[in-house]
Amino acid sequence: MSVQAQSSPAGQTGAIFQRLSFLDRFLPLWIFLAMAAGVALGAIFPGIQDTFDSLRIDTVSFPIAIGLLWMMYPVLAKVKYEELGNLRGQGRLFGLSILQNWIIGPALMTALAWIFLSDYPEYRTGLIIVGLARCIAMVLIWNMLAGGNNEDCAVLVALNSVFQIIMYSPLAYFYLTIVPKALGADTAEVGVTMGDIARSVMIFLGVPLLAGIITRFALIRRRGAAWYDGEFAPKLGRTAIIGLLFTIVVMFSMQGEKIVDKPLDVLRIAVPLLVYFVLMFALSFYMSRRAGFHYDESATLSFTAASNNFELAIAVAVAAFGITSQEALATVVGPLIEVPALIGLVYVALWIGQRYFRGDPTAPARKAAAAGD
């Protein structure tokens, strides 16, 4: 065993921190600055909301689409698609992901929404809409930063996309109509069809996925896998964070005035969201470790389960209730809490890997040691 492999967890964390690029290393700071810039932009120029909202193709916001596509393409271009055949026999992993994402996740968010927002039905509805939208975008970045399995993550994102098309409308009806009716509360109608969700998934996952596949195989054929994975993909991957920051600025500029005018409401919405992210992440990591999965698989399952597709949630809320609705405001608060929370959970995941997955070749402590050999 090398000297590095025997180093303390603090030293290993430092090694991992040093391996991150400048943008990655201070990502929480850039995210908070992007949030502040978006809120300030929306407050200073109230008309920017209508401007951005008018720039759309059908129901898809063009500025947000640019940011999300820019964010997802570099990450999907790094996936080793030629190795996806090795994922056969991963039925247990996929089954656990479906359980966490489509049974536990929506039920937990709904329960928290009723507990914390029982007297705010509009905000409660917005929160449930967020809980039903499983992540198909930023989870790729969190997974990459935490040292998760990129190939597993790509497959789980695709799996969530298919289930999103099939299950979103029925689950929305169940949690927003049947459950409130059973509890004697007001119900909510969400006028979104499977076709609407399919279009969103095809745009925000299908386009960058196809671009990533074409980029990888075309450039590997021309320059070789060593150059692609060692030089091109890392440089391209750094631009994903720029897309993330651009998306955050645009989204927060569209509701900046409301966020400034209603800070207590934002706090009321933020609390159950924060509880959800932490509980869902911890529960998923516990379930994954108990099921015998390696660190990289456990991290991928946990970030997939704890993340939400805020873009789809916002699109659904805007389409069903309007961009100035309280339901839409609740969905916009989602990334306000999710982004810094998931960044924090990246560091928690790295610590969990060092503390509870010792000897696991996929754990971050082992990777840091290998980097120092």
TAKA-V324785 format. One record per backbone hydrogen bond with DSSP energy under -1.0 kcal/mol. NH is the residue of the N-H (numbers start at 1). CO is the residue of the C=O. If there is no record, write none. Layout:
nh=NH co=CO
nh=NH co=CO
This chain:
nh=7 co=4
nh=12 co=8
nh=13 co=9
nh=14 co=10
nh=15 co=11
nh=16 co=12
nh=17 co=13
nh=18 co=14
nh=19 co=15
nh=25 co=21
nh=26 co=22
nh=27 co=24
nh=30 co=26
nh=31 co=27
nh=32 co=28
nh=33 co=29
nh=34 co=30
nh=35 co=31
nh=36 co=32
nh=37 co=33
nh=38 co=34
nh=39 co=35
nh=40 co=36
nh=41 co=37
nh=42 co=38
nh=43 co=39
nh=44 co=40
nh=45 co=41
nh=48 co=45
nh=49 co=46
nh=51 co=47
nh=52 co=48
nh=53 co=49
nh=54 co=50
nh=56 co=54
nh=57 co=60
nh=60 co=57
nh=62 co=55
nh=65 co=61
nh=66 co=62
nh=67 co=63
nh=68 co=64
nh=69 co=65
nh=70 co=66
nh=71 co=67
nh=72 co=68
nh=73 co=69
nh=76 co=72
nh=77 co=73
nh=78 co=75
nh=81 co=79
nh=83 co=80
nh=84 co=81
nh=86 co=83
nh=87 co=84
nh=88 co=85
nh=90 co=87
nh=94 co=90
nh=95 co=91
nh=96 co=92
nh=97 co=93
nh=98 co=94
nh=99 co=95
nh=100 co=96
nh=101 co=97
nh=102 co=98
nh=103 co=99
nh=104 co=99
nh=105 co=100
nh=107 co=103
nh=108 co=104
nh=109 co=105
nh=110 co=106
nh=111 co=107
nh=112 co=108
nh=113 co=109
nh=114 co=110
nh=115 co=111
nh=116 co=112
nh=117 co=113
nh=120 co=117
nh=124 co=120
nh=125 co=121
nh=126 co=122
nh=127 co=123
nh=128 co=124
nh=129 co=125
nh=130 co=126
nh=131 co=127
nh=132 co=128
nh=134 co=132
nh=140 co=137
nh=141 co=138
nh=142 co=138
nh=143 co=139
nh=144 co=140
nh=145 co=141
nh=146 co=142
nh=148 co=143
nh=149 co=296
nh=153 co=149
nh=154 co=150
nh=155 co=151
nh=156 co=152
nh=157 co=153
nh=158 co=154
nh=159 co=155
nh=160 co=156
nh=161 co=157
nh=162 co=158
nh=163 co=159
nh=164 co=160
nh=165 co=161
nh=166 co=162
nh=167 co=163
nh=168 co=164
nh=171 co=167
nh=172 co=168
nh=173 co=169
nh=174 co=170
nh=175 co=171
nh=176 co=172
nh=177 co=173
nh=178 co=173
nh=179 co=174
nh=181 co=177
nh=182 co=178
nh=183 co=179
nh=185 co=180
nh=188 co=176
nh=192 co=190
nh=197 co=193
nh=198 co=194
nh=199 co=195
nh=200 co=196
nh=201 co=197
nh=202 co=198
nh=203 co=199
nh=204 co=200
nh=205 co=201
nh=206 co=201
nh=207 co=202
nh=209 co=205
nh=210 co=206
nh=211 co=207
nh=212 co=208
nh=213 co=209
nh=214 co=210
nh=215 co=211
nh=216 co=212
nh=217 co=213
nh=218 co=214
nh=219 co=215
nh=220 co=216
nh=221 co=217
nh=222 co=218
nh=223 co=219
nh=224 co=220
nh=228 co=224
nh=229 co=225
nh=230 co=226
nh=231 co=227
nh=232 co=227
nh=233 co=228
nh=235 co=231
nh=236 co=232
nh=237 co=233
nh=238 co=234
nh=239 co=236
nh=240 co=237
nh=243 co=239
nh=244 co=240
nh=245 co=241
nh=246 co=242
nh=247 co=243
nh=248 co=244
nh=249 co=245
nh=250 co=246
nh=251 co=247
nh=252 co=248
nh=253 co=249
nh=254 co=250
nh=259 co=255
nh=260 co=256
nh=261 co=257
nh=262 co=258
nh=266 co=262
nh=267 co=263
nh=268 co=264
nh=269 co=265
nh=270 co=266
nh=271 co=267
nh=273 co=269
nh=274 co=270
nh=275 co=271
nh=276 co=272
nh=277 co=273
nh=278 co=274
nh=279 co=275
nh=280 co=276
nh=281 co=277
nh=282 co=278
nh=283 co=279
nh=284 co=280
nh=285 co=281
nh=286 co=282
nh=287 co=283
nh=288 co=284
nh=289 co=285
nh=290 co=286
nh=291 co=287
nh=292 co=289
nh=293 co=288
nh=298 co=294
nh=299 co=295
nh=300 co=296
nh=301 co=297
nh=302 co=298
nh=303 co=299
nh=304 co=300
nh=305 co=301
nh=306 co=302
nh=307 co=303
nh=309 co=133
nh=310 co=308
nh=313 co=309
nh=314 co=310
nh=315 co=311
nh=316 co=312
nh=317 co=313
nh=318 co=314
nh=319 co=315
nh=320 co=316
nh=321 co=317
nh=322 co=318
nh=325 co=322
nh=329 co=325
nh=330 co=326
nh=331 co=327
nh=332 co=328
nh=333 co=329
nh=337 co=333
nh=338 co=334
nh=339 co=335
nh=341 co=337
nh=342 co=338
nh=343 co=339
nh=344 co=340
nh=345 co=341
nh=346 co=342
nh=347 co=343
nh=348 co=344
nh=349 co=345
nh=350 co=346
nh=351 co=347
nh=352 co=348
nh=353 co=349
nh=354 co=350
nh=355 co=351
nh=356 co=352
nh=360 co=357
nh=363 co=360
nh=367 co=363
nh=368 co=364
nh=369 co=365
nh=370 co=366
nh=371 co=367
nh=372 co=368
